Amino acid sequence: MSGKDIETFQKARNYCFLLLKFRPRSEKEIYNRLKRKKFDESIILAVCELLKDNGLIDDKAFSKAWIESRLKKPFGFRRITQELRLKGIEDNLIESSIAEIRGNYSEEDTVLKVAKGRLNKLNVKEPDKAKKNLYAYLLRRGFASEIIINVINQLIF
């Protein structure tokens, strides 16, 4: 690398450190941010390689951390999967990360808790309208439709 390339590499690396200071990032996110800053492809790849070698970007660890943080919001696995795909995480990695976490997590309990809270806020007297509103809300949060229907049927007769 020439002197200018080394300086550009250091700028790109420092920019990545700044990004990673705020939250973990996927490799694709880092790549896209560097691309947006108009760094050369060779510099971007070199910086990504350096970050991977030092364990600063790790898509597997990122996906687990993302899933855990999003379940606390709470969001459903469908929405989390969609978000991870947008962040460049491969499907097989998403599936394995979700499978690991799913064993210790009850989506139905979470949907029931969220639905009860939302139902108290709705102030809708008609059961059909309440069902529609609740179903749409839970679906937007990424929960499975079968679970939503079961929970709504438990709550609204």
N, C-alpha and C positions, 0 to 999 in steps of 0.2 A: 504494500500500500504506500502511496505517496503521502507527503506531509498533509496535503489538503484532504485526502481520503481519511487519514487518521483523525483529523480535526472533525470532519463530517461524522465519522463513526462515533466519536466521543459525544458530539451534540445529540445524535440519535439515541445513544445509550443513556445519556443524562435525561433526555425527554422521557424515555421508557421508565427510568427510575422514578421520575415525577408522577407518571401515570400510576405506577404500581404502589406508590405511597398512599394513594387514596383508597384503592381496593384491588384485589387480585384481578387479573385479566387473562383471557384466553389468548392463545397464539394468534388467532385470526384478528382479534381486537387490536393487539399490538401491531400486527402487520398493517391493518387498515389505517390505524392512526399515523403510522410512519409514512404510509403511502400518501395520505392526505396532506402531510407536511412536505411532500414532494422530495423525499429522500430517494436515492438511487436504489434499484432492486438489489444490487449486490450488497449495499450497506444494510438494507432492511434484513436480508437473509442472514448476514453476519451477526447483526445485533440479536435477532431472534435465536440464533444458534447459541450465542453467548448466554443469553437469558435462560434458555433451556438447560444448558450444561451446568449452570449455577443453581438450578432449581427455582428460579424466580418466575418462570411460567411453566405450568404443568397442567395440561388440560384435564387430567383425571382428578387431581386435587381441586382444581377450579370448579369442575362440575359438581363434586360432592359438596363443596362449600356453598355453591350457588343454590343447590337443591335444599340444603339445610336452612339457609337464610330465607328462601322463598316459602318454605313450609311454615315458617314462623309468622308469615304475614296474615293469614294463611292463603296460599294458592294451591290449586290442584296439580296433579302430575301432568295433565295435558298442557296446561299453560307453561309449566316449567320446562317441559320438553320442547315446546315451541321457542321459548326464550333461548334455551341452550343451542338449538339449531341456528338461530340468528347470530349467536356468538361464535359459530364455527366449530362447535363440538360435534364429533362424529356420532352417528346414531347408535352404533354398538357400545360406545363409551357412555352415552346417555342411558341406554337400557341397563347396562351393568350397574351404573351408579344408582339408578332408581331402584333396581332390584335389591341392592344392599340395604337401602334405607327403608324400603317398603315393608320389610319384615318387622320392623320396630315401630311402625306407624299405621294408625287406623284412619283411613280417609273418611270412613263413614262417621266416626266420632267427631272428626273435625267439621264435616259438613253439617252434622246435627248442631254443634255448638254455634257455628256461623249462622245457620238458618234461624235458630232461636233468637239470636241477637238481632238479626235483620228483620225478623217478623215483628219483634217489639217496636222497631222504628217505623214500620210501614204505615200503620194507622189505616189499614184498608179493612172495611167491614165485609165486603163480599169475598167469600172463600175462593172463587174462581180467579178473581183479579189478584188476590194475594198469592195464589199458586203460580200464576204467570210471572208476576214480578219477582218472586223468590226464585223461581226456576231460572229466569233470565240472569239474575244477579249471580247465582251460584255457577251457572254455565260460563259467564264472563270471567269468573275467577279460576276457571280451568278444571273444575271437578267433573267426574264422569257422570253422564246423564242418568245411568241406571241407579247410581247411588243417590243422586239428587231426587229422583222420583220416589225411591224408597223412603227417604227422609221426609219429603213433603207429605207423603201419604201418612206417615207416622204423626206429623204435626198438625195437619189440616184434614179434617174428616169430610 
